[in-house]
Amino acid sequence: MADQVLDNMSGIAVSVVYALPEKQDVRKVVVQPGTTAMGAILESQILSDHPELDADELKVGVFASLLDGRSRPLPAQYEVKSGDRLEIYRPLLIDPKQARLQRAKKRRS
């Protein structure tokens, strides 16, 4: 409810989230209508606190739905909506198939 009041007064409230293995970095920002997902991420300043992130290579989703340019627009095209949770995804350390194979081999031995 407080976010909705804030939205009506000065813009659109969204969350920008980057999850690390040991913690989550969650930023709440208020942006102007028409702001893209990438614009909200840049406005949150989350990239400056995480130098390992490259703005040109980010994988971004909204509520676990990837903004991939296929089924959903790219982050630079998606206009945020009130209450959106923009999630910045980390690259995989290992392919999930390989991880399953390694676990299966350990169980057998």
Summary of the structure (lengths in Angstrom):
residues: 109
radius of gyration: 16.9
end to end distance: 55.2
largest distance: 62.6
contacts: 267
relative contact order: 0.19
helix: 34%
strand: 27%
